[in-house]
Amino acid sequence: MGLNISRKVYNFFHPKRGIILMLHRVISNRSMMDINRRIEITPEFLDKTLLSYKNRGYQFVSLDKALEILSTP
């Protein structure tokens, strides 16, 4: 419970302005090598993920636009 209160206090003083999704490799046929599979997603997973965020009201912007947004008070 203490962690939950601490997180709420932190979030109050440090409001979130967005998130950055970092996707390394979108590929239809996943690699046989475990080390590669850890950074791979399928196009279907990407579509579901983006649609999920869009349905929750997130907007997608370029990194340049994100920097512009974060630079304004």
DOFIVEX-488058 format. One record per atom (N, C-alpha, C, O): residue in one letter; x, y, z; atom name. Coordinates in Angstrom, 2 decimals. Layout:
type  X  Y  Z  atom
A  X  Y  Z  CA
...
end
This chain:
type  X  Y  Z  atom
M  0.81  -1.19  0.00  N
M  0.00  0.00  0.00  CA
M  0.87  1.27  0.00  C
M  0.53  2.24  -0.68  O
G  1.96  1.26  0.75  N
G  2.84  2.41  0.78  CA
G  3.39  2.76  -0.58  C
G  3.53  3.94  -0.93  O
L  3.71  1.73  -1.37  N
L  4.23  1.96  -2.72  CA
L  3.19  2.65  -3.58  C
L  3.52  3.53  -4.38  O
N  1.94  2.26  -3.44  N
N  0.86  2.86  -4.22  CA
N  0.72  4.34  -3.90  C
N  0.55  5.15  -4.82  O
I  0.79  4.71  -2.63  N
I  0.69  6.11  -2.25  CA
I  1.91  6.88  -2.76  C
I  1.77  7.99  -3.27  O
S  3.09  6.29  -2.63  N
S  4.31  6.93  -3.13  CA
S  4.22  7.18  -4.62  C
S  4.62  8.24  -5.10  O
R  3.69  6.22  -5.36  N
R  3.55  6.37  -6.80  CA
R  2.58  7.48  -7.14  C
R  2.82  8.26  -8.06  O
K  1.48  7.58  -6.40  N
K  0.50  8.63  -6.65  CA
K  1.09  10.01  -6.37  C
K  0.86  10.96  -7.12  O
V  1.85  10.12  -5.30  N
V  2.50  11.40  -4.99  CA
V  3.50  11.75  -6.07  C
V  3.54  12.89  -6.54  O
Y  4.32  10.77  -6.47  N
Y  5.30  11.01  -7.54  CA
Y  4.61  11.45  -8.82  C
Y  5.02  12.43  -9.44  O
N  3.55  10.74  -9.21  N
N  2.83  11.08  -10.45  CA
N  2.18  12.45  -10.38  C
N  2.04  13.12  -11.40  O
F  1.77  12.88  -9.19  N
F  1.17  14.20  -9.04  CA
F  2.19  15.29  -9.36  C
F  1.87  16.27  -10.03  O
F  3.42  15.12  -8.89  N
F  4.46  16.11  -9.12  CA
F  5.21  15.92  -10.43  C
F  5.92  16.82  -10.89  O
H  5.06  14.76  -11.04  N
H  5.72  14.44  -12.31  CA
H  4.70  13.82  -13.27  C
H  4.76  12.63  -13.55  O
P  3.77  14.64  -13.76  N
P  2.72  14.07  -14.63  CA
P  3.32  13.51  -15.92  C
P  4.28  14.04  -16.47  O
K  2.72  12.43  -16.37  N
K  3.16  11.80  -17.63  CA
K  2.69  12.65  -18.80  C
K  1.58  13.17  -18.81  O
R  3.57  12.77  -19.77  N
R  3.23  13.55  -20.96  CA
R  3.09  12.65  -22.18  C
R  2.74  13.13  -23.26  O
G  3.37  11.38  -22.02  N
G  3.26  10.45  -23.13  CA
G  4.13  9.23  -22.89  C
G  4.79  9.10  -21.86  O
I  4.11  8.35  -23.85  N
I  4.94  7.16  -23.80  CA
I  5.62  6.98  -25.16  C
I  5.14  7.47  -26.18  O
I  6.71  6.27  -25.14  N
I  7.40  5.95  -26.39  CA
I  7.45  4.43  -26.50  C
I  7.98  3.75  -25.62  O
L  6.91  3.92  -27.58  N
L  7.01  2.49  -27.87  CA
L  8.27  2.27  -28.69  C
L  8.46  2.92  -29.72  O
M  9.11  1.38  -28.25  N
M  10.33  1.08  -28.99  CA
M  10.23  -0.37  -29.48  C
M  10.38  -1.32  -28.72  O
L  9.97  -0.49  -30.76  N
L  9.81  -1.81  -31.37  CA
L  10.99  -2.04  -32.30  C
L  11.24  -1.25  -33.21  O
H  11.69  -3.12  -32.09  N
H  12.93  -3.35  -32.82  CA
H  12.73  -4.01  -34.17  C
H  13.36  -3.63  -35.16  O
R  11.86  -5.01  -34.21  N
R  11.79  -5.80  -35.43  CA
R  10.38  -6.34  -35.64  C
R  9.90  -7.15  -34.85  O
V  9.73  -5.89  -36.70  N
V  8.41  -6.40  -37.06  CA
V  8.63  -7.37  -38.21  C
V  9.12  -6.98  -39.27  O
I  8.27  -8.62  -38.00  N
I  8.59  -9.65  -38.98  CA
I  7.51  -10.73  -38.99  C
I  7.01  -11.11  -37.93  O
S  7.16  -11.21  -40.16  N
S  6.11  -12.22  -40.29  CA
S  6.57  -13.60  -39.81  C
S  5.86  -14.28  -39.07  O
N  7.77  -13.99  -40.23  N
N  8.29  -15.30  -39.85  CA
N  9.35  -15.13  -38.76  C
N  10.46  -14.67  -39.03  O
R  8.97  -15.50  -37.54  N
R  9.85  -15.29  -36.40  CA
R  11.10  -16.15  -36.49  C
R  11.07  -17.25  -37.05  O
S  12.17  -15.65  -35.95  N
S  13.47  -16.31  -35.97  CA
S  13.46  -17.58  -35.12  C
S  12.69  -17.69  -34.17  O
M  14.32  -18.51  -35.47  N
M  14.50  -19.73  -34.68  CA
M  15.39  -19.45  -33.46  C
M  15.36  -20.19  -32.48  O
M  16.18  -18.38  -33.53  N
M  17.11  -18.07  -32.46  CA
M  16.40  -17.28  -31.36  C
M  15.78  -16.25  -31.62  O
D  16.50  -17.78  -30.13  N
D  15.82  -17.15  -29.00  CA
D  16.24  -15.70  -28.82  C
D  15.40  -14.85  -28.51  O
I  17.50  -15.41  -28.99  N
I  18.00  -14.04  -28.79  CA
I  17.31  -13.06  -29.75  C
I  17.05  -11.92  -29.37  O
N  17.02  -13.49  -30.96  N
N  16.31  -12.64  -31.92  CA
N  14.82  -12.57  -31.61  C
N  14.20  -11.52  -31.77  O
R  14.23  -13.67  -31.17  N
R  12.79  -13.72  -30.89  CA
R  12.40  -12.73  -29.80  C
R  11.26  -12.25  -29.76  O
R  13.34  -12.42  -28.92  N
R  13.04  -11.50  -27.82  CA
R  12.76  -10.08  -28.31  C
R  12.11  -9.31  -27.61  O
I  13.23  -9.73  -29.49  N
I  13.02  -8.36  -30.00  CA
I  12.13  -8.34  -31.24  C
I  12.04  -7.32  -31.93  O
E  11.47  -9.45  -31.51  N
E  10.61  -9.53  -32.70  CA
E  9.14  -9.51  -32.31  C
E  8.74  -10.06  -31.28  O
I  8.34  -8.88  -33.15  N
I  6.89  -8.97  -33.05  CA
I  6.33  -9.19  -34.44  C
I  6.97  -8.88  -35.45  O
T  5.14  -9.73  -34.49  N
T  4.50  -9.96  -35.78  CA
T  3.71  -8.72  -36.19  C
T  3.35  -7.90  -35.34  O
P  3.44  -8.57  -37.49  N
P  2.61  -7.45  -37.94  CA
P  1.24  -7.46  -37.27  C
P  0.68  -6.40  -36.98  O
E  0.69  -8.64  -37.03  N
E  -0.63  -8.74  -36.37  CA
E  -0.57  -8.19  -34.95  C
E  -1.47  -7.47  -34.51  O
F  0.50  -8.53  -34.22  N
F  0.67  -8.01  -32.86  CA
F  0.81  -6.50  -32.88  C
F  0.25  -5.81  -32.04  O
L  1.57  -5.98  -33.84  N
L  1.74  -4.54  -33.97  CA
L  0.39  -3.86  -34.21  C
L  0.07  -2.86  -33.56  O
D  -0.40  -4.40  -35.13  N
D  -1.72  -3.83  -35.41  CA
D  -2.60  -3.81  -34.16  C
D  -3.23  -2.80  -33.86  O
K  -2.64  -4.93  -33.43  N
K  -3.45  -5.01  -32.21  CA
K  -2.98  -4.02  -31.16  C
K  -3.79  -3.38  -30.50  O
T  -1.67  -3.89  -31.01  N
T  -1.11  -2.98  -30.02  CA
T  -1.45  -1.54  -30.35  C
T  -1.91  -0.79  -29.48  O
L  -1.23  -1.14  -31.60  N
L  -1.52  0.25  -32.00  CA
L  -3.00  0.56  -31.88  C
L  -3.38  1.65  -31.44  O
L  -3.84  -0.37  -32.27  N
L  -5.29  -0.16  -32.17  CA
L  -5.71  -0.04  -30.71  C
L  -6.57  0.78  -30.38  O
S  -5.12  -0.84  -29.84  N
S  -5.43  -0.77  -28.41  CA
S  -5.10  0.60  -27.84  C
S  -5.90  1.18  -27.11  O
Y  -3.92  1.11  -28.16  N
Y  -3.53  2.44  -27.68  CA
Y  -4.42  3.52  -28.28  C
Y  -4.83  4.46  -27.59  O
K  -4.73  3.40  -29.57  N
K  -5.58  4.39  -30.23  CA
K  -6.97  4.41  -29.60  C
K  -7.54  5.48  -29.39  O
N  -7.51  3.23  -29.29  N
N  -8.83  3.14  -28.67  CA
N  -8.86  3.73  -27.26  C
N  -9.92  4.10  -26.77  O
R  -7.70  3.81  -26.62  N
R  -7.61  4.40  -25.28  CA
R  -7.30  5.89  -25.33  C
R  -7.05  6.52  -24.30  O
G  -7.30  6.47  -26.56  N
G  -7.16  7.91  -26.70  CA
G  -5.74  8.41  -26.95  C
G  -5.51  9.62  -27.00  O
Y  -4.80  7.50  -27.10  N
Y  -3.43  7.93  -27.39  CA
Y  -3.33  8.44  -28.82  C
Y  -4.02  7.94  -29.71  O
Q  -2.47  9.41  -29.03  N
Q  -2.18  9.91  -30.37  CA
Q  -0.76  9.49  -30.73  C
Q  0.10  9.40  -29.86  O
F  -0.53  9.26  -31.99  N
F  0.80  8.87  -32.45  CA
F  1.43  10.06  -33.16  C
F  0.84  10.66  -34.05  O
V  2.65  10.39  -32.74  N
V  3.36  11.52  -33.33  CA
V  4.78  11.10  -33.64  C
V  5.29  10.11  -33.10  O
S  5.42  11.86  -34.51  N
S  6.83  11.60  -34.83  CA
S  7.70  11.99  -33.63  C
S  7.25  12.69  -32.73  O
L  8.94  11.53  -33.63  N
L  9.86  11.92  -32.56  CA
L  10.11  13.42  -32.56  C
L  10.25  14.03  -31.49  O
D  10.15  14.03  -33.74  N
D  10.31  15.48  -33.81  CA
D  9.15  16.20  -33.12  C
D  9.35  17.15  -32.37  O
K  7.94  15.73  -33.39  N
K  6.75  16.34  -32.77  CA
K  6.76  16.09  -31.27  C
K  6.38  16.97  -30.50  O
A  7.16  14.91  -30.84  N
A  7.23  14.61  -29.40  CA
A  8.19  15.55  -28.71  C
A  7.90  16.05  -27.63  O
L  9.34  15.80  -29.32  N
L  10.32  16.72  -28.75  CA
L  9.75  18.13  -28.67  C
L  9.97  18.83  -27.69  O
E  9.02  18.53  -29.70  N
E  8.38  19.85  -29.70  CA
E  7.36  19.95  -28.55  C
E  7.31  20.96  -27.84  O
I  6.56  18.91  -28.37  N
I  5.56  18.90  -27.30  CA
I  6.23  18.95  -25.94  C
I  5.80  19.71  -25.07  O
L  7.27  18.17  -25.75  N
L  7.96  18.11  -24.46  CA
L  8.73  19.39  -24.15  C
L  9.03  19.68  -22.99  O
S  9.04  20.16  -25.18  N
S  9.80  21.41  -24.99  CA
S  8.90  22.58  -24.59  C
S  9.39  23.63  -24.17  O
T  7.60  22.40  -24.70  N
T  6.68  23.48  -24.33  CA
T  6.14  23.21  -22.92  C
T  5.85  22.07  -22.57  O
P  5.99  24.27  -22.12  N
P  5.50  24.08  -20.75  CA
P  4.06  23.66  -20.69  C
P  3.52  23.47  -19.60  O
end
